[in-house]
Amino acid sequence: MPASTPDLFDVAVVGTGTAGLTAALGCSQAGLRVALIGPPARRFAPSAEAPWDARIYALAPATVAEWQRLKVWPQVDAARMQPAARMRIAGDAGGELVFDAWRAHATELATIGEEGELLRVLPAACAFAPGVTALESNFESMVVGADAATIALADGRSLTARLVVGADGAHSAVRAAAGIGARSEPYGQTAVVANFACARPHEATAWQWFTDEGVVALLPLPGQAVSLVWSAPQALANELAALAPAALAVRVQARSGGVLGELTPLGGSHAFALRKLTVDQLVGPRVALLGDAAHVVHPLAGQGLNLGQQDVSELLRVLAARESFRDPGDLVLLRRYARRRAEAIALMRGATDGLARLFGADDPLLRRLRNLGLSLVDAAAPVKRALIGHAMG
């Protein structure tokens, strides 16, 4: 009896984070047959002690617009999302830069939301999408042929796909299987994240301080609550992560100058080591990388998730515009995707690296210059508009 032939899909998406789920949903809505590979997405259950997920993101309007186009955004619980109408960025010696949605002729600069809420809605949308087959197993290996790639899963199953999308994170198994090199470099910092109730209204404002103890950000959450992201030097991060929640609240309140009054912890803290990831190329034969599998940047600009969603949007555009004689994994198509993403990724990497180094340098002259720079940009309306436009996608 002849051996059974593995199932053939148009696209196999490896990874069940926000980027992978969005890619699978978008490809399905474009009429492609999609295999979604990976364990079920992480679920978050709010509790009285921890009502908010620790992983909070600033979602750019362009990111939200893409989810609206895919008809998934209306399913997001609006009560768990907070529009940010302004951002105040302060230096360590008096300089300040203020962005305002009203001046940008927009309703918000970003929407602050939980990863947990996104990972509730996106898997449900994929489950209802008729073109998506969920294969809840880990990617094991891949052999790329002229017309398709054959994928082996950890549970023994196999499948073939015209295109394999690697959305499986910074330690991407797809990237390794495709032979695409990557360089990971530590920033020497760790992000300490936690959520707090605040005594004073945050007024839909996102705060960020560049200090001699790292970059401190407080993002507004619904009601009178905020989310902390403190990108701290390693020794300080260890100290902060070891503090009891109440002690960390006192430390953050002091570091932020008490702008939001007394802070009360909403759950514990979590720490994530920060690294930069640069890949040799975004595509290979039958393979395209996106999200953290393609790039990891410093979180100080809050653009990591948005950069990954921009990858998804561009890949969907390239696939939708392909010539009738090209299948989804045609290398000509994939190179179009890579060219269109190269500049945006390089600009974001350069900007975040430059800011991290500029504000991480302990030099009195440089400190004065960088704070003067914040104030000069704040006074230059055209420059501010350009920065806002770029951040909004």
Protein Blocks (a to p, Z undefined) as FASTA:
>chain_A
ZZddddddfbdcedjbfklmmmmmmmmmnopacddeddddddddddfklmbcfbdcdddf
klmmmmmmnommmmpcfklcccdfbdcdddfeopacdddfklnopabfbdcddfklmmmm
mmmmmmmpmkbccddbddfbdcddfkbccdddfkopacddfbdcdfebjklfklmmnopa
cddddehiacdddddddfbdfklpacddddfebcadddddehjdddddddddfklmmmmm
mpcfklmmmmmmmmnoomnopaddebddddddddddddfbfbdehiacehjlloccdfkl
opmmmmmmmmmmmmmmmmmmpcfkbcfklmklmmmmmmmmmmmmmmmmmmmmmmmmmmmp
ccfklmmmmmmmmmmmmmmmklmmmmmmmmnZZ
